[in-house]
Amino acid sequence: MTEEDAPPEEKREEQEEKETLPAKPKYEFIEDLPGVGPATAQKLRELGYHTVESLAMATSRELEPVGVSEKKAFQVIEAARSSIGISFVRADELFKMRQHVLRLTSGSKALDKLLDGGLETQTISEFYGEYGSGKSQMCHQLCVNVQLPPERGGLNGGALYVDTENTFRLERIVQMSKFLGLDPQVVVKNIIYAEAYTSDHQMFLLENADEIIKANNIKLIIVDSLTAHFRSEYIGREMLASRQQKLNKHMHKLIALARAFNAVAVVTNQVMAKPDQFFGDAIHPIGGNIVGHTSHTRMYLRRASHGPIRIARLVSSPYLPDGEEILKVTENGIEDVSEEEKANKPRGR
């Protein structure tokens, strides 16, 4: 039934509801928020809050260094949240809001099918596996794919790439761009790159990324790898608690950015082996329950015994069943495996 066919009573109720509800104020800059003057705005920017969207995802405790009272901090955050529409909603309204969630193709139709159409915006997708399993290759491919138009599985946006292991290679971006018929010079201009040298530097980059994301229409945020610096700097059981607290804060900042700007967030993760495990897979991702709970979709990548074949297993998702698909990493990027190659595929390691 179309809107024109709706009963007059429903139309009248909707019209009355629109008239009685006051229009929510729209704030473009943080100085526009009630109670935020130039001095407070400067302190907020020093803390990494450059946009109204990032403030809306903050907590009053996080604004303590600004020097405002908890009450005032709460009022500022509430104003920011009201501006971008964060409130209680009915499930049917939530369903309509979910229509704004976009999907980004991985480059493999088989993997996209496993992920119900591709990687979701507003969530964190994690790829973990041993070295050489294709994690960074996937990140490079996504940097190119995000610039494709929606009809080709892209988001018509740019990519923000935080590199912690010096694995980003422009040569690979050029190869993948040419295969997809894109101009490599245009593609590289739409990738914002930063190398993180320590875990604190890694957190700092993300905490100050909101303005860059907004200014450059970033639709993909990548941290490759999430745990490398934390793993090397926080050694021993006595440092485990502080490491996990920082990881938790870091990942929550990432999900806040993804939700505020309707972007895809992707992290790669290292693994560890458990030699005392005699049954099942002895390979486990780093980061424990903190990373496991915060990552919405977890993909385990592993190599076949030889060749370019990779096996991708969906380990965890809020609503998708576990599954497994195969793909290949070639000079062109991430591709599907032909039926003939599937028939001759050796088992994974």
Order of alpha helices (4+ residues) and beta strands (2+ residues): alpha-alpha-alpha-alpha-alpha-beta-alpha-beta-beta-alpha-beta-alpha-alpha-beta-alpha-alpha-beta-alpha-alpha-beta-beta-beta-alpha-beta-beta-beta-beta-alpha
